[in-house]
Amino acid sequence: MAIYAIGDIQGCYEPLQRLLDQVQFDPARDQLWLAGDLVNRGPQSLEVLRFARSLGHRVRCVLGNHDLHLLAIYYGGHSARSNDTLAPVLGAEDAAELLDWLRFQPLVVLDEGRGWCMSHAGIPPAWSVRRARRLAQEVEAFLQSDDCAAFFRDMYGNKPDRWQAGLQGMNRLRVIVNYLTRMRFIDADGVLDLTSKEGADTAPAGFTPWFDAAARKASADRLLFGHWAALEGRVTVPNVYALDTGCVWGGQLSALRLDDQQWFRVPSQPPEVSK
């Protein structure tokens, strides 16, 4: 059995199928780990969701910020944004089944036996992977409850921008979600900058990429994350693997084979189109 971890697909179903053909993915034998943002911006979010759901136990998926945005529209009554490409999902005859499957996906996958942890945006330096998994479960309990609409109505916001153990209610849940699905730059006190989205060398004054913080650089945890297309998959910190290589922006779709850390990549357009 091989396990392939794939970054942000964002509705790029055709490149996904080319990538799976390249690695000769066999759903009867192999497993996919998907680092979130299955949907939005790309043209075939509906096809991606249907495919992921069809894999059953052969797929392990974490929620990304775009996945949560889709759920917030469907369950929380929020309006779609002008650049969203989610209408085919929301209007599909199987929308209820697909979105119920999606909201039951975790925010953190932790496989201690294999020594891997996956979340959409990363793990903040102050949290161990076990603590991140425990905190993620607090959010998941609400996502998977009959009262999920209340969570999605109040999910959005940049505050609080720093984790404190005494946080309660929606403030506590929101900051957990923001660390796990939106984080890029962080300061020494754990404060998030949620506005800067460019490369690792563009950190605002006093901030650093989350994976460059001393506590994270010293960790032996092997971390998989997506979300940050501007990195183009380049991270020099040991045991940290950036999976988002910007397929939806004209870049590549990438897979990391966990057994030997070998990369596989396909361009966003097939060769005959990109010439």
C-alpha positions as CSV (number, residue, x, y, z in Angstrom):
1,M,0.0,0.0,0.0
2,A,1.2,3.5,-0.9
3,I,-0.1,6.7,0.7
4,Y,-0.1,9.9,-1.4
5,A,-0.6,13.3,0.3
6,I,-2.0,15.9,-2.1
7,G,-2.3,19.6,-1.6
8,D,-5.1,22.0,-2.4
9,I,-7.2,20.6,-5.3
10,Q,-9.7,23.5,-5.3
11,G,-11.9,22.1,-8.0
12,C,-9.1,21.0,-10.3
13,Y,-10.5,17.6,-11.0
14,E,-8.8,17.0,-14.4
15,P,-5.3,17.6,-13.0
16,L,-6.1,15.4,-10.1
17,Q,-6.9,12.5,-12.4
18,R,-3.7,13.0,-14.3
19,L,-1.7,13.0,-11.1
20,L,-3.4,9.8,-9.9
21,D,-2.7,8.2,-13.3
22,Q,1.0,9.2,-13.0
23,V,1.4,7.5,-9.6
24,Q,-0.8,4.6,-10.7
25,F,-3.1,5.1,-7.8
26,D,-5.1,2.0,-7.1
27,P,-8.1,2.6,-4.8
28,A,-8.2,-1.0,-3.9
29,R,-4.7,-0.8,-2.4
30,D,-3.5,2.7,-1.9
31,Q,-4.7,5.7,0.2
32,L,-5.0,9.4,-0.5
33,W,-4.5,12.1,2.2
34,L,-6.0,15.4,1.1
35,A,-4.8,18.5,2.8
36,G,-8.1,20.5,2.5
37,D,-9.5,23.0,0.1
38,L,-11.0,20.4,-2.1
39,V,-13.3,23.1,-3.6
40,N,-13.6,26.6,-4.9
41,R,-11.9,28.8,-7.5
42,G,-11.4,25.9,-9.9
43,P,-14.1,24.6,-12.4
44,Q,-15.0,21.1,-11.0
45,S,-15.5,21.2,-7.3
46,L,-18.6,19.0,-7.6
47,E,-16.6,16.3,-9.4
48,V,-13.8,16.5,-6.8
49,L,-16.2,16.1,-3.9
50,R,-18.0,13.2,-5.5
51,F,-14.7,11.4,-6.2
52,A,-13.3,12.0,-2.7
53,R,-16.5,10.7,-1.1
54,S,-16.5,7.6,-3.4
55,L,-13.1,6.5,-2.0
56,G,-14.6,5.7,1.4
57,H,-12.0,4.6,3.9
58,R,-9.2,5.0,1.2
59,V,-9.2,8.7,1.7
60,R,-8.3,10.8,4.7
61,C,-9.1,14.5,4.3
62,V,-8.9,17.6,6.5
63,L,-11.0,20.7,6.2
64,G,-9.6,23.8,4.6
65,N,-10.8,27.4,4.8
66,H,-12.6,27.0,1.4
67,D,-14.3,23.8,2.5
68,L,-15.5,25.6,5.6
69,H,-16.7,28.5,3.5
70,L,-18.8,26.1,1.4
71,L,-20.3,24.6,4.5
72,A,-21.0,28.1,5.9
73,I,-23.0,29.0,2.8
74,Y,-25.0,25.8,2.9
75,Y,-25.6,25.4,6.7
76,G,-25.0,29.0,8.0
77,G,-26.9,31.0,5.5
78,H,-23.9,33.1,4.3
79,S,-23.8,34.4,0.7
80,A,-21.4,33.2,-1.9
81,R,-18.6,35.6,-2.9
82,S,-18.3,37.0,-6.5
83,N,-15.2,34.8,-7.2
84,D,-16.7,31.6,-5.8
85,T,-17.3,28.7,-8.1
86,L,-19.5,26.7,-5.7
87,A,-22.9,27.0,-7.5
88,P,-22.7,23.5,-9.1
89,V,-22.1,21.9,-5.7
90,L,-24.9,23.9,-4.0
91,G,-27.3,23.1,-6.8
92,A,-26.5,19.4,-7.2
93,E,-29.1,16.8,-6.5
94,D,-26.7,15.1,-4.1
95,A,-25.6,18.3,-2.4
96,A,-27.0,17.2,1.0
97,E,-25.1,13.9,1.0
98,L,-21.9,15.5,-0.2
99,L,-21.9,18.4,2.3
100,D,-22.9,16.1,5.2
101,W,-19.9,14.0,4.3
102,L,-17.7,17.1,4.1
103,R,-18.6,18.4,7.5
104,F,-17.7,15.1,9.1
105,Q,-14.1,15.4,8.0
106,P,-11.6,16.4,10.7
107,L,-9.4,19.5,11.0
108,V,-6.3,17.4,11.9
109,V,-5.2,13.9,10.9
110,L,-2.7,12.4,13.3
111,D,-1.2,9.0,12.5
112,E,1.2,8.4,15.3
113,G,2.0,4.9,14.1
114,R,3.4,6.2,10.8
115,G,4.6,9.5,12.4
116,W,2.7,12.0,10.3
117,C,0.3,14.8,11.0
118,M,-1.7,16.7,8.5
119,S,-3.7,19.9,8.7
120,H,-4.7,22.5,6.1
121,A,-2.6,25.5,7.3
122,G,-0.1,23.9,9.7
123,I,0.3,23.5,13.5
124,P,1.2,26.5,15.6
125,P,4.6,26.3,17.3
126,A,3.1,26.3,20.8
127,W,1.0,23.2,20.2
128,S,2.1,19.7,20.0
129,V,0.5,17.6,17.4
130,R,-1.5,15.8,20.1
131,R,-2.7,19.0,21.5
132,A,-3.7,20.2,18.1
133,R,-5.7,17.1,17.5
134,R,-7.5,17.5,20.9
135,L,-8.4,21.1,20.2
136,A,-9.5,20.2,16.6
137,Q,-11.9,17.7,18.1
138,E,-13.6,20.5,20.1
139,V,-14.5,22.2,16.8
140,E,-15.4,19.0,15.1
141,A,-17.9,18.2,17.9
142,F,-19.8,21.4,16.8
143,L,-19.4,20.8,13.1
144,Q,-20.8,17.3,13.4
145,S,-23.7,18.2,15.7
146,D,-27.3,19.0,14.9
147,D,-26.5,22.6,15.9
148,C,-23.8,23.1,13.3
149,A,-25.7,26.1,11.7
150,A,-25.0,28.2,14.8
151,F,-21.3,27.6,14.5
152,F,-21.2,28.4,10.8
153,R,-23.2,31.6,11.3
154,D,-20.5,33.0,13.6
155,M,-17.4,31.3,12.2
156,Y,-15.9,34.2,10.3
157,G,-13.5,36.8,11.9
158,N,-9.9,37.5,12.6
159,K,-10.4,37.9,16.4
160,P,-9.2,36.7,18.7
161,D,-5.8,36.5,16.9
162,R,-4.0,34.7,19.7
163,W,-4.6,31.4,21.5
164,Q,-5.2,31.6,25.2
165,A,-6.3,28.5,27.2
166,G,-9.0,30.5,29.0
167,L,-10.9,31.3,25.8
168,Q,-14.4,30.1,25.7
169,G,-17.3,29.7,23.4
170,M,-17.1,30.9,19.8
171,N,-13.9,32.9,20.4
172,R,-12.2,29.7,21.4
173,L,-13.5,27.7,18.4
174,R,-12.8,30.5,15.9
175,V,-9.1,30.9,16.9
176,I,-8.6,27.1,16.7
177,V,-10.1,27.2,13.2
178,N,-8.0,30.2,12.2
179,Y,-4.7,28.5,13.3
180,L,-5.5,25.2,11.6
181,T,-7.0,26.6,8.3
182,R,-5.8,30.1,7.8
183,M,-2.4,30.5,9.4
184,R,0.7,31.7,7.6
185,F,2.6,34.3,9.6
186,I,2.8,34.3,13.4
187,D,4.8,36.3,16.0
188,A,6.7,35.2,19.1
189,D,3.5,35.4,21.3
190,G,1.4,33.3,18.9
191,V,-0.4,36.3,17.3
192,L,-1.6,35.6,13.8
193,D,-1.3,37.9,10.8
194,L,-4.2,36.9,8.6
195,T,-3.8,39.5,5.9
196,S,-0.4,38.7,4.4
197,K,-0.5,36.0,1.8
198,E,2.7,36.2,-0.2
199,G,5.9,34.2,0.1
200,A,7.8,33.3,3.2
201,D,10.2,36.3,2.8
202,T,7.4,38.8,2.9
203,A,6.6,38.5,6.6
204,P,5.3,41.7,8.3
205,A,7.6,43.2,10.9
206,G,7.8,41.1,14.0
207,F,6.3,38.0,12.3
208,T,7.7,34.9,10.8
209,P,6.3,31.9,8.9
210,W,4.8,29.5,11.4
211,F,7.2,26.7,10.5
212,D,10.3,28.9,11.0
213,A,9.5,29.5,14.7
214,A,12.1,28.0,17.0
215,A,9.8,25.6,18.7
216,R,8.6,24.1,15.4
217,K,12.1,23.9,13.8
218,A,13.2,21.8,16.8
219,S,10.3,19.4,16.5
220,A,10.6,15.9,15.3
221,D,7.0,15.8,14.1
222,R,6.5,15.3,10.4
223,L,3.9,17.8,9.2
224,L,1.9,18.0,6.0
225,F,0.1,21.2,5.1
226,G,-1.4,23.1,2.2
227,H,-3.0,26.5,2.0
228,W,0.1,28.6,1.1
229,A,0.4,28.5,-2.7
230,A,3.0,31.3,-2.7
231,L,5.5,29.0,-1.2
232,E,5.4,26.9,-4.4
233,G,6.1,23.8,-2.2
234,R,9.4,25.1,-0.9
235,V,10.1,24.8,2.8
236,T,13.6,24.3,4.1
237,V,12.6,23.3,7.7
238,P,13.1,19.6,8.3
239,N,10.0,17.4,8.5
240,V,7.7,20.1,7.2
241,Y,6.1,19.5,3.7
242,A,4.2,22.2,1.8
243,L,1.7,20.5,-0.5
244,D,0.0,23.4,-2.2
245,T,1.8,24.3,-5.4
246,G,-0.9,26.5,-6.8
247,C,-2.7,24.3,-9.3
248,V,-5.8,26.6,-9.4
249,W,-3.5,29.6,-10.1
250,G,-1.8,27.9,-13.1
251,G,0.9,26.1,-11.1
252,Q,1.1,22.4,-10.4
253,L,-0.8,19.8,-8.5
254,S,1.6,17.8,-6.2
255,A,1.6,14.6,-4.4
256,L,4.0,13.4,-1.8
257,R,4.4,9.6,-1.3
258,L,4.8,9.2,2.4
259,D,6.8,6.0,2.4
260,D,9.9,7.6,0.8
261,Q,9.0,11.3,0.5
262,Q,9.1,11.2,-3.3
263,W,7.3,14.1,-5.1
264,F,5.1,13.7,-8.1
265,R,3.7,16.7,-10.0
266,V,1.5,17.6,-13.0
267,P,0.9,21.0,-14.5
268,S,-2.4,22.7,-14.2
269,Q,-3.1,22.2,-17.9
270,P,-2.3,19.0,-19.9
271,P,0.8,19.3,-22.1
272,E,-1.1,19.7,-25.4
273,V,-3.0,22.7,-23.9
274,S,0.0,24.4,-22.3
275,K,2.2,24.4,-25.5
